[in-house]
Amino acid sequence: MPDLFANYEHGRFYDEMFAAPGKPRPHYRRLHERFGLMENMGDLLDRQRTADQTFIDRGVTFTVYSDTAGTEKIFPFDLIPRIVPSHEWAHLEKGLTQRMTALNLFLKDIYTDQRILKEGVVPREMVETSKDFRPEMLGCKIARDLYVHINGSDLIRDEEGVYRVLEDNLRTPSGVSYMLENRQVMKRVFPNMVRDYRVRPIETYTSDLLNLLLHLAPEHVPEPTVVLLTPGVYNSAYFEHSFLARQMGIEIVEGSDLLVENDKVYMRRTDGLAPVHVIYRRIDDSFLDPTVFNKDSLLGVPGLVNAYRKGNVALCNPIGTGVADDKALYYYVPKIIKFYLGEDPILPNVDTYLSGNATDLKFILENLPKLVVKSVNEAGGYGMLVGPHSTQAQIEEFRAKILGNPRNFIAQPTIGLSRAPSVCENTTIEGRHIDLRPYILNGETIKIAPGGLTRVALRKGSLVVNSSQGGGSKDTWVLNDDITNPPVPVPEKIIV
């Protein structure tokens, strides 16, 4: 049989599948042998086409606002899974739990006692100038004392294979629907391999999320009503909004479907008004309530903040959580963990330079061609300069932006993200850079879906994995146990 990986180039990056050319890592051996049973590349490509058609049939889409060829896209999916052995996942779980715990304590502190600011561990100015710090929420009592409910911390592996946290996403972390859909597609295309690999299930995520939302409801309500608040069908993540609402069996609503009377929230229905107790909101703070934030917002609900302050409705995530998304505050997370937990970070940050610091600013300006520069409030791969892959004109443009508003930028070394084999341009298997977004739920306990969304930079040489920048995703397999002597795989048929 032909070796589908015979021409695979390893390069200088950490490779998730191969320890050396032709030598798969122990947890990838079974997959390598399974692919060895294929008659030729055409067999794999047939399965890739089946996977792609399945996504089309299921309507798994996302929106790219800047694409003039059309905004609605089928989410790109790569058929070769990313496999994480159980001992690695145990390490990640421990580190992510530590990080979620510390960030929750940080958010509670800055909206109440502000000890960390008074003691100078985090500069007060850094918090108060953050776009997502909400002084309106100072002293506001939060349901169950939980100041963040969902976090999607983006993880990378550097050239040495060390996992690092690239950034945190606490406002409205997206992508979990693609994680769940990827698994369903893989079960159809490679059913035996998913089973024989003893992959940990992720299908309980939506029930875990619903339990979290119910946990947030006002204590005096025996049967709370939960809704998902969306900006509407033209939002880039609307597929995910409708998917999650359907999976949880809750109503999906827009701002115009809700109203506030006597500081209580109601949903308009054909049979009258129905009370609402928990809102899983997929709308940014600034659009939630035009009487408090952006007065021109047509997406939110007038009076919602007062109902929230009085404890008559819970919001997931709470208002003001996004201050911990600020990429400048990311710099301080190791200190935050040490301050509240007395521990060193289990998962390290990427080295980061603050352009608001005079010494760091000098270093950044002298080394722009070598660095990755990010706007502190942007997401989706926007507002970013990758120095080694940029023109001189782009570098000078960012130099002017940094000098014009130093608080708005950070810089990091250009890290060679780990690579994994991917089916490229429907012709070959090549290495592509990847990251990992696990989803952490903070309710009665902290729960982490075993795997998360592995994002792939499908453009050759690109380090930007975001779907809005041409990226796709892989299914992420966390193993129940570490495999050292895998059994010989057998051929399998696609489930129709």
C-alpha positions as CSV (number, residue, x, y, z in Angstrom):
1,M,0.0,0.0,0.0
2,P,1.3,3.5,-0.7
3,D,2.4,5.7,2.3
4,L,0.1,8.8,2.2
5,F,2.7,10.6,4.3
6,A,5.7,9.6,2.2
7,N,6.2,13.2,1.0
8,Y,5.2,14.9,4.2
9,E,7.7,17.7,5.1
10,H,8.4,18.1,8.9
11,G,10.2,21.5,8.9
12,R,11.5,23.1,12.1
13,F,8.2,23.2,13.9
14,Y,6.9,20.9,16.6
15,D,4.8,18.3,14.8
16,E,1.8,16.9,16.6
17,M,1.8,13.6,14.7
18,F,5.4,12.7,14.0
19,A,8.4,12.6,16.4
20,A,10.7,12.2,13.3
21,P,10.2,11.6,9.6
22,G,8.2,8.3,9.2
23,K,7.9,7.8,13.0
24,P,4.5,8.7,14.4
25,R,4.1,9.5,18.1
26,P,2.6,6.6,20.1
27,H,-0.9,8.1,20.3
28,Y,-0.9,8.6,16.5
29,R,0.3,5.1,15.5
30,R,-3.1,3.6,15.1
31,L,-4.2,6.5,12.8
32,H,-1.0,6.2,10.8
33,E,-1.7,2.4,10.3
34,R,-5.3,3.0,9.5
35,F,-4.4,5.5,6.7
36,G,-1.9,2.9,5.5
37,L,-4.8,0.6,4.7
38,M,-6.1,3.1,2.1
39,E,-5.5,2.2,-1.5
40,N,-4.4,5.7,-2.5
41,M,-4.9,9.4,-1.8
42,G,-8.2,9.2,-3.7
43,D,-9.7,7.1,-0.9
44,L,-8.9,9.8,1.7
45,L,-10.1,12.5,-0.6
46,D,-13.4,10.7,-1.1
47,R,-13.9,10.8,2.6
48,Q,-12.9,14.4,2.8
49,R,-15.6,15.2,0.2
50,T,-18.1,13.2,2.2
51,A,-17.2,15.3,5.2
52,D,-17.5,18.5,3.3
53,Q,-20.9,17.5,1.8
54,T,-22.1,16.6,5.3
55,F,-21.3,20.1,6.5
56,I,-23.2,21.6,3.5
57,D,-26.2,19.3,4.2
58,R,-26.2,20.3,7.9
59,G,-25.9,24.0,7.1
60,V,-22.7,24.5,9.2
61,T,-21.8,28.0,8.2
62,F,-20.0,31.2,9.4
63,T,-20.0,34.7,8.1
64,V,-17.0,36.8,6.8
65,Y,-18.1,40.4,6.5
66,S,-15.0,41.5,4.6
67,D,-15.3,38.9,1.8
68,T,-16.6,40.5,-1.3
69,A,-17.2,37.1,-2.9
70,G,-20.0,36.4,-0.4
71,T,-20.4,36.5,3.3
72,E,-22.0,33.1,4.1
73,K,-19.4,30.3,4.1
74,I,-19.3,26.6,4.8
75,F,-17.0,26.1,7.7
76,P,-13.7,24.5,6.4
77,F,-13.0,21.2,8.0
78,D,-9.9,19.0,7.9
79,L,-10.4,15.3,8.1
80,I,-7.2,14.3,9.9
81,P,-7.9,14.7,13.7
82,R,-5.7,16.3,16.3
83,I,-5.1,13.7,19.0
84,V,-4.3,14.5,22.6
85,P,-3.1,11.8,25.0
86,S,-4.8,11.6,28.4
87,H,-1.7,12.7,30.4
88,E,-1.4,15.8,28.3
89,W,-5.1,16.6,28.7
90,A,-4.8,16.1,32.5
91,H,-2.1,18.8,32.5
92,L,-4.2,21.2,30.4
93,E,-7.3,20.6,32.6
94,K,-5.4,21.5,35.7
95,G,-3.9,24.6,34.2
96,L,-7.2,25.8,32.7
97,T,-9.0,25.2,36.0
98,Q,-6.4,27.3,37.8
99,R,-6.7,30.1,35.2
100,M,-10.5,30.2,35.4
101,T,-10.5,30.3,39.2
102,A,-8.0,33.2,39.2
103,L,-9.8,35.2,36.6
104,N,-13.1,34.8,38.4
105,L,-11.5,36.1,41.6
106,F,-9.9,39.0,39.7
107,L,-13.2,40.1,38.2
108,K,-15.0,39.9,41.5
109,D,-12.2,41.9,43.1
110,I,-12.1,44.8,40.6
111,Y,-15.8,45.2,40.8
112,T,-15.9,45.1,44.6
113,D,-12.9,45.6,47.0
114,Q,-10.2,46.2,44.3
115,R,-7.4,44.8,46.5
116,I,-5.3,43.9,43.5
117,L,-5.4,47.5,42.4
118,K,-4.8,49.0,45.8
119,E,-1.7,46.8,46.3
120,G,-0.4,47.8,42.8
121,V,-0.2,44.3,41.5
122,V,-2.2,45.4,38.5
123,P,-2.1,49.1,37.7
124,R,-5.4,50.8,38.3
125,E,-5.0,52.9,35.1
126,M,-4.7,49.6,33.1
127,V,-8.1,48.4,34.3
128,E,-9.9,51.7,34.2
129,T,-8.8,52.6,30.7
130,S,-9.9,49.2,29.4
131,K,-12.7,49.5,26.8
132,D,-14.6,46.7,28.5
133,F,-14.3,47.8,32.1
134,R,-17.8,48.8,33.2
135,P,-17.8,51.2,36.2
136,E,-21.6,50.9,36.2
137,M,-21.2,47.4,37.6
138,L,-19.1,48.5,40.7
139,G,-20.7,47.0,43.8
140,C,-23.3,45.0,41.8
141,K,-24.1,41.7,43.3
142,I,-23.6,38.8,40.9
143,A,-25.6,35.6,40.8
144,R,-23.8,32.8,42.8
145,D,-20.7,35.0,43.1
146,L,-19.6,33.9,39.6
147,Y,-18.1,36.8,37.6
148,V,-17.3,34.7,34.5
149,H,-19.2,31.6,33.4
150,I,-17.7,30.6,30.0
151,N,-14.1,31.1,28.9
152,G,-12.4,30.0,25.7
153,S,-8.7,30.2,26.4
154,D,-6.7,29.8,23.2
155,L,-3.7,27.5,23.6
156,I,-0.7,27.0,21.4
157,R,2.4,24.8,21.4
158,D,5.7,26.4,20.8
159,E,8.7,25.1,19.0
160,E,9.7,23.0,22.0
161,G,6.2,21.4,22.3
162,V,5.3,23.5,25.4
163,Y,1.6,24.5,25.8
164,R,1.1,28.2,26.3
165,V,-2.0,30.4,26.7
166,L,-2.2,32.8,23.8
167,E,-5.2,34.7,25.0
168,D,-8.5,34.5,27.0
169,N,-12.0,34.9,25.5
170,L,-14.5,35.7,28.3
171,R,-17.1,37.9,26.6
172,T,-18.9,35.7,24.2
173,P,-16.4,32.9,23.2
174,S,-17.5,31.3,19.9
175,G,-16.8,28.1,18.0
176,V,-18.2,25.4,20.3
177,S,-20.9,24.4,17.8
178,Y,-18.1,23.6,15.3
179,M,-16.4,21.4,17.9
180,L,-19.7,19.4,18.3
181,E,-20.4,19.2,14.6
182,N,-16.8,18.1,13.8
183,R,-17.3,15.1,16.1
184,Q,-20.6,14.1,14.4
185,V,-18.9,14.2,11.0
186,M,-15.9,12.2,12.1
187,K,-18.3,9.5,13.5
188,R,-19.8,9.2,10.1
189,V,-16.6,9.2,8.1
190,F,-14.3,7.1,10.4
191,P,-16.8,5.4,12.8
192,N,-14.6,2.4,13.8
193,M,-11.5,4.6,14.4
194,V,-13.4,7.0,16.7
195,R,-14.7,4.0,18.7
196,D,-11.4,2.0,18.8
197,Y,-9.4,5.0,19.8
198,R,-11.5,5.3,23.0
199,V,-12.0,9.0,22.4
200,R,-13.6,10.9,25.3
201,P,-17.1,12.1,24.4
202,I,-18.0,15.8,24.2
203,E,-21.7,15.5,23.5
204,T,-22.6,16.5,27.1
205,Y,-21.4,20.1,26.5
206,T,-24.9,21.5,25.8
207,S,-26.5,19.8,28.8
208,D,-23.6,21.1,31.0
209,L,-24.2,24.6,29.6
210,L,-27.9,24.4,30.3
211,N,-27.2,23.2,33.8
212,L,-24.9,26.2,34.3
213,L,-27.6,28.6,33.1
214,L,-30.2,27.1,35.3
215,H,-27.8,27.3,38.3
216,L,-27.6,31.1,37.7
217,A,-31.3,31.7,38.0
218,P,-32.7,33.7,40.9
219,E,-33.1,31.3,43.9
220,H,-36.8,32.0,44.5
221,V,-37.7,30.7,41.0
222,P,-38.5,27.0,41.0
223,E,-38.7,26.6,37.2
224,P,-36.6,29.3,35.5
225,T,-37.0,30.3,31.9
226,V,-33.7,30.6,29.9
227,V,-33.3,32.3,26.6
228,L,-30.5,32.9,24.1
229,L,-30.2,36.5,23.1
230,T,-28.8,36.9,19.5
231,P,-28.1,40.1,17.4
232,G,-30.0,38.3,14.6
233,V,-29.5,36.2,11.5
234,Y,-26.9,38.5,10.0
235,N,-24.4,38.0,12.8
236,S,-21.3,36.0,11.9
237,A,-22.0,33.4,14.6
238,Y,-25.8,33.0,14.1
239,F,-25.5,29.4,13.1
240,E,-23.9,28.7,16.5
241,H,-26.6,30.7,18.3
242,S,-29.5,28.8,16.7
243,F,-27.6,25.5,17.1
244,L,-27.0,25.9,20.9
245,A,-30.6,27.1,21.5
246,R,-31.9,24.1,19.6
247,Q,-29.6,21.7,21.5
248,M,-30.6,23.1,24.9
249,G,-34.3,23.3,24.1
250,I,-34.5,27.0,24.9
251,E,-35.9,30.0,23.0
252,I,-33.7,32.1,20.7
253,V,-34.7,35.7,20.9
254,E,-33.7,39.2,19.6
255,G,-33.8,42.3,21.7
256,S,-37.2,43.3,20.2
257,D,-38.6,40.0,21.6
258,L,-37.9,41.1,25.2
259,L,-39.2,44.0,27.4
260,V,-38.7,45.1,30.9
261,E,-41.6,46.0,33.3
262,N,-41.1,46.8,36.9
263,D,-37.4,45.8,36.7
264,K,-38.4,42.3,35.4
265,V,-37.7,40.8,32.0
266,Y,-40.5,39.4,29.9
267,M,-40.6,37.6,26.5
268,R,-43.3,38.5,24.0
269,R,-45.3,35.4,22.9
270,T,-48.4,34.9,20.9
271,D,-50.3,34.1,24.2
272,G,-49.0,37.1,26.1
273,L,-45.9,37.9,28.1
274,A,-43.7,35.2,29.7
275,P,-41.1,35.9,32.4
276,V,-37.4,35.4,31.6
277,H,-34.9,34.6,34.4
278,V,-31.7,33.8,32.6
279,I,-30.3,35.3,29.4
280,Y,-27.4,33.6,27.6
281,R,-26.4,36.7,25.7
282,R,-24.3,36.7,22.5
283,I,-24.3,40.5,22.4
284,D,-21.5,42.7,23.6
285,D,-22.0,44.8,26.7
286,S,-22.3,48.1,24.8
287,F,-25.4,47.0,22.9
288,L,-27.3,45.3,25.8
289,D,-29.2,48.3,27.1
290,P,-29.5,51.6,25.3
291,T,-30.5,53.4,28.5
292,V,-27.1,52.7,30.0
293,F,-24.6,52.0,27.3
294,N,-24.8,52.8,23.6
295,K,-28.0,54.9,23.3
296,D,-28.2,54.1,19.5
297,S,-28.3,50.3,20.0
298,L,-31.3,48.6,18.4
299,L,-30.1,45.1,19.5
300,G,-30.6,45.4,23.3
301,V,-33.4,45.7,25.8
302,P,-34.1,49.0,27.5
303,G,-34.1,48.6,31.2
304,L,-32.2,45.3,31.2
305,V,-29.4,46.6,33.4
306,N,-31.7,47.7,36.2
307,A,-33.4,44.2,36.2
308,Y,-29.9,42.7,36.3
309,R,-28.7,44.9,39.1
310,K,-31.8,44.0,41.2
311,G,-31.1,40.2,40.7
312,N,-34.3,39.6,38.8
313,V,-32.5,38.2,35.8
314,A,-29.0,36.6,35.3
315,L,-26.7,37.2,32.4
316,C,-24.2,34.8,31.0
317,N,-21.5,36.1,30.8
318,P,-21.9,38.9,33.3
319,I,-21.6,42.6,32.2
320,G,-18.0,43.8,32.5
321,T,-16.4,40.3,32.2
322,G,-14.6,41.5,29.0
323,V,-12.1,43.6,30.9
324,A,-10.2,40.3,31.4
325,D,-10.2,39.8,27.6
326,D,-8.1,43.0,27.2
327,K,-4.8,41.8,25.7
328,A,-2.9,44.3,27.8
329,L,-4.3,42.8,31.0
330,Y,-3.4,39.3,29.7
331,Y,0.2,40.4,30.5
332,Y,-0.7,40.4,34.2
333,V,-2.5,37.0,34.4
334,P,0.6,35.2,35.9
335,K,0.7,37.9,38.6
336,I,-3.1,37.6,39.1
337,I,-2.8,33.8,39.6
338,K,0.0,34.3,42.1
339,F,-1.9,37.1,44.0
340,Y,-5.2,35.1,44.5
341,L,-4.0,31.5,44.6
342,G,-0.4,31.8,45.8
343,E,0.6,29.5,42.8
344,D,2.8,29.8,39.7
345,P,0.9,29.4,36.4
346,I,0.6,25.8,35.3
347,L,0.1,27.0,31.7
348,P,2.5,29.9,30.9
349,N,1.7,33.0,28.9
350,V,3.5,33.9,25.7
351,D,6.2,36.6,26.4
352,T,4.4,39.9,25.9
353,Y,5.5,43.5,25.6
354,L,3.3,46.5,26.5
355,S,3.6,49.4,24.2
356,G,2.3,51.6,27.0
357,N,5.5,50.8,28.9
358,A,8.4,53.1,27.8
359,T,11.1,50.4,27.9
360,D,8.9,47.9,26.1
361,L,7.8,50.5,23.5
362,K,11.4,51.2,22.6
363,F,12.0,47.4,22.1
364,I,8.8,47.0,20.0
365,L,9.6,49.9,17.7
366,E,13.2,48.6,17.1
367,N,12.0,45.0,16.4
368,L,8.7,45.4,14.5
369,P,9.8,43.2,11.6
370,K,10.3,40.3,14.1
371,L,7.2,40.7,16.3
372,V,3.5,40.0,16.2
373,V,1.6,43.2,17.2
374,K,-2.0,43.0,18.3
375,S,-4.6,45.6,19.0
376,V,-5.8,44.9,22.6
377,N,-9.5,44.9,21.8
378,E,-9.6,43.2,18.4
379,A,-10.5,39.6,17.7
380,G,-10.8,37.2,14.8
381,G,-7.3,37.9,13.5
382,Y,-8.1,41.6,12.8
383,G,-6.0,44.5,13.9
384,M,-2.8,42.4,13.8
385,L,0.6,42.7,12.3
386,V,2.8,39.6,11.8
387,G,6.1,41.3,11.3
388,P,8.0,38.6,9.4
389,H,5.2,38.2,6.9
390,S,4.5,41.9,6.4
391,T,5.6,44.5,3.9
392,Q,7.7,47.6,5.0
393,A,4.6,49.7,4.3
394,Q,2.5,47.6,6.6
395,I,5.2,47.8,9.3
396,E,5.4,51.6,9.1
397,E,1.6,51.9,9.2
398,F,1.6,50.0,12.5
399,R,4.5,52.0,13.8
400,A,2.3,55.1,13.4
401,K,-0.6,53.4,15.0
402,I,1.4,52.4,18.1
403,L,2.9,55.8,18.5
404,G,-0.6,57.4,18.2
405,N,-2.1,55.1,20.9
406,P,0.4,53.1,22.9
407,R,-2.3,51.7,25.3
408,N,-4.0,50.0,22.4
409,F,-1.2,47.6,21.4
410,I,0.9,44.7,22.7
411,A,3.7,42.8,21.0
412,Q,4.8,39.2,21.2
413,P,7.6,37.1,19.6
414,T,6.7,35.4,16.4
415,I,6.1,31.8,17.7
416,G,6.2,28.9,15.3
417,L,3.0,27.3,16.3
418,S,3.0,23.5,16.2
419,R,1.9,21.8,13.0
420,A,-0.3,18.9,12.2
421,P,-0.9,17.0,8.9
422,S,-3.8,18.4,7.0
423,V,-5.6,17.6,3.7
424,C,-4.6,20.5,1.5
425,E,-6.3,21.8,-1.6
426,N,-7.9,18.4,-2.0
427,T,-4.6,16.9,-3.4
428,T,-1.9,16.3,-0.7
429,I,-1.2,16.0,3.0
430,E,0.9,18.9,4.3
431,G,1.7,20.4,7.7
432,R,-0.4,23.3,8.8
433,H,-0.1,25.4,11.9
434,I,-2.8,24.9,14.6
435,D,-4.0,26.1,18.0
436,L,-6.6,24.8,20.4
437,R,-9.6,26.6,22.0
438,P,-11.0,24.5,25.0
439,Y,-14.3,25.6,26.5
440,I,-14.4,26.0,30.3
441,L,-17.7,26.3,32.1
442,N,-17.8,27.8,35.6
443,G,-20.9,26.8,37.5
444,E,-21.4,24.6,40.5
445,T,-18.1,23.1,39.5
446,I,-15.6,23.9,36.7
447,K,-16.2,21.7,33.7
448,I,-14.0,21.5,30.6
449,A,-15.2,19.8,27.4
450,P,-12.5,17.2,26.7
451,G,-10.9,18.6,23.5
452,G,-12.2,21.9,22.3
453,L,-11.9,23.4,18.8
454,T,-8.6,22.8,17.0
455,R,-8.2,25.6,14.5
456,V,-6.0,25.3,11.4
457,A,-4.3,27.9,9.3
458,L,-5.1,26.3,6.0
459,R,-3.1,28.8,4.0
460,K,0.5,27.5,3.5
461,G,2.9,29.2,5.9
462,S,0.2,31.2,7.7
463,L,0.2,31.5,11.5
464,V,-3.3,33.0,11.6
465,V,-5.9,30.3,12.4
466,N,-9.1,32.4,12.5
467,S,-11.9,31.3,10.1
468,S,-12.2,35.0,9.1
469,Q,-8.7,34.9,7.8
470,G,-8.9,31.6,5.8
471,G,-8.6,29.1,8.7
472,G,-10.6,25.9,9.3
473,S,-10.8,23.3,12.1
474,K,-10.1,19.7,13.0
475,D,-11.8,17.3,15.4
476,T,-9.9,17.1,18.7
477,W,-9.6,13.6,20.2
478,V,-8.8,13.4,23.9
479,L,-8.0,9.8,24.7
480,N,-9.4,7.9,27.7
481,D,-5.9,6.4,28.2
482,D,-2.5,6.6,26.7
483,I,-2.0,4.2,23.9
484,T,1.4,2.6,23.6
485,N,0.6,-0.7,21.8
486,P,-2.4,0.0,19.6
487,P,-4.1,-2.9,17.9
488,V,-4.0,-3.3,14.1
489,P,-6.9,-1.2,12.6
490,V,-9.4,-2.7,10.2
491,P,-11.0,-1.0,7.1
492,E,-14.3,0.6,7.7
493,K,-17.2,2.0,5.7
494,I,-18.6,5.5,5.8
495,I,-21.9,5.6,7.7
496,V,-24.6,6.8,5.3
